């Protein structure tokens, strides 16, 4: 559930996504991409 907040950071990463992966696989892809971008 989302709540109303004056500060809400949202990150969108565009590109193809393999929807055959389970939620854990998709989370790993997102975490890896966010770590790569932070460097």
PyMOL commands that place a pseudoatom at each C-alpha (Angstrom):
pseudoatom trace, name=CA, resn=UNK, resi=1, chain=A, elem=C, hetatm=0, pos=[0.000, 0.000, 0.000]
pseudoatom trace, name=CA, resn=UNK, resi=2, chain=A, elem=C, hetatm=0, pos=[1.251, 3.463, -0.868]
pseudoatom trace, name=CA, resn=UNK, resi=3, chain=A, elem=C, hetatm=0, pos=[0.730, 6.488, 1.311]
pseudoatom trace, name=CA, resn=UNK, resi=4, chain=A, elem=C, hetatm=0, pos=[0.670, 10.157, 0.401]
pseudoatom trace, name=CA, resn=UNK, resi=5, chain=A, elem=C, hetatm=0, pos=[4.053, 11.745, 0.913]
pseudoatom trace, name=CA, resn=UNK, resi=6, chain=A, elem=C, hetatm=0, pos=[5.659, 15.027, -0.057]
pseudoatom trace, name=CA, resn=UNK, resi=7, chain=A, elem=C, hetatm=0, pos=[8.873, 13.138, -0.872]
pseudoatom trace, name=CA, resn=UNK, resi=8, chain=A, elem=C, hetatm=0, pos=[8.656, 9.987, -2.911]
pseudoatom trace, name=CA, resn=UNK, resi=9, chain=A, elem=C, hetatm=0, pos=[11.607, 8.848, -5.002]
pseudoatom trace, name=CA, resn=UNK, resi=10, chain=A, elem=C, hetatm=0, pos=[10.666, 6.744, -7.996]
pseudoatom trace, name=CA, resn=UNK, resi=11, chain=A, elem=C, hetatm=0, pos=[13.168, 5.200, -10.384]
pseudoatom trace, name=CA, resn=UNK, resi=12, chain=A, elem=C, hetatm=0, pos=[12.067, 3.963, -13.789]
pseudoatom trace, name=CA, resn=UNK, resi=13, chain=A, elem=C, hetatm=0, pos=[14.321, 1.743, -15.840]
pseudoatom trace, name=CA, resn=UNK, resi=14, chain=A, elem=C, hetatm=0, pos=[13.207, 1.352, -19.431]
pseudoatom trace, name=CA, resn=UNK, resi=15, chain=A, elem=C, hetatm=0, pos=[14.081, -1.568, -21.618]
pseudoatom trace, name=CA, resn=UNK, resi=16, chain=A, elem=C, hetatm=0, pos=[12.964, -5.058, -22.475]
pseudoatom trace, name=CA, resn=UNK, resi=17, chain=A, elem=C, hetatm=0, pos=[11.984, -7.318, -19.586]
pseudoatom trace, name=CA, resn=UNK, resi=18, chain=A, elem=C, hetatm=0, pos=[11.816, -11.094, -19.664]
pseudoatom trace, name=CA, resn=UNK, resi=19, chain=A, elem=C, hetatm=0, pos=[8.493, -11.658, -17.927]
pseudoatom trace, name=CA, resn=UNK, resi=20, chain=A, elem=C, hetatm=0, pos=[9.165, -15.422, -17.757]
pseudoatom trace, name=CA, resn=UNK, resi=21, chain=A, elem=C, hetatm=0, pos=[11.384, -14.781, -14.741]
pseudoatom trace, name=CA, resn=UNK, resi=22, chain=A, elem=C, hetatm=0, pos=[9.899, -15.110, -11.281]
pseudoatom trace, name=CA, resn=UNK, resi=23, chain=A, elem=C, hetatm=0, pos=[9.744, -12.103, -8.943]
pseudoatom trace, name=CA, resn=UNK, resi=24, chain=A, elem=C, hetatm=0, pos=[13.091, -13.043, -7.375]
pseudoatom trace, name=CA, resn=UNK, resi=25, chain=A, elem=C, hetatm=0, pos=[14.787, -13.039, -10.783]
pseudoatom trace, name=CA, resn=UNK, resi=26, chain=A, elem=C, hetatm=0, pos=[13.291, -9.660, -11.678]
pseudoatom trace, name=CA, resn=UNK, resi=27, chain=A, elem=C, hetatm=0, pos=[14.336, -8.215, -8.296]
pseudoatom trace, name=CA, resn=UNK, resi=28, chain=A, elem=C, hetatm=0, pos=[17.895, -9.408, -8.876]
pseudoatom trace, name=CA, resn=UNK, resi=29, chain=A, elem=C, hetatm=0, pos=[17.981, -7.753, -12.310]
pseudoatom trace, name=CA, resn=UNK, resi=30, chain=A, elem=C, hetatm=0, pos=[16.742, -4.449, -10.873]
pseudoatom trace, name=CA, resn=UNK, resi=31, chain=A, elem=C, hetatm=0, pos=[19.147, -4.562, -7.918]
pseudoatom trace, name=CA, resn=UNK, resi=32, chain=A, elem=C, hetatm=0, pos=[22.090, -5.287, -10.223]
pseudoatom trace, name=CA, resn=UNK, resi=33, chain=A, elem=C, hetatm=0, pos=[21.156, -2.446, -12.585]
pseudoatom trace, name=CA, resn=UNK, resi=34, chain=A, elem=C, hetatm=0, pos=[20.711, 0.042, -9.726]
pseudoatom trace, name=CA, resn=UNK, resi=35, chain=A, elem=C, hetatm=0, pos=[24.106, -0.903, -8.251]
pseudoatom trace, name=CA, resn=UNK, resi=36, chain=A, elem=C, hetatm=0, pos=[25.725, -0.543, -11.669]
pseudoatom trace, name=CA, resn=UNK, resi=37, chain=A, elem=C, hetatm=0, pos=[24.223, 2.933, -12.148]
pseudoatom trace, name=CA, resn=UNK, resi=38, chain=A, elem=C, hetatm=0, pos=[25.325, 4.074, -8.653]
pseudoatom trace, name=CA, resn=UNK, resi=39, chain=A, elem=C, hetatm=0, pos=[29.007, 3.605, -9.498]
for i in range(1, 39): cmd.bond("trace and resi %d" % i, "trace and resi %d" % (i + 1))
show_as sticks, trace
zoom trace
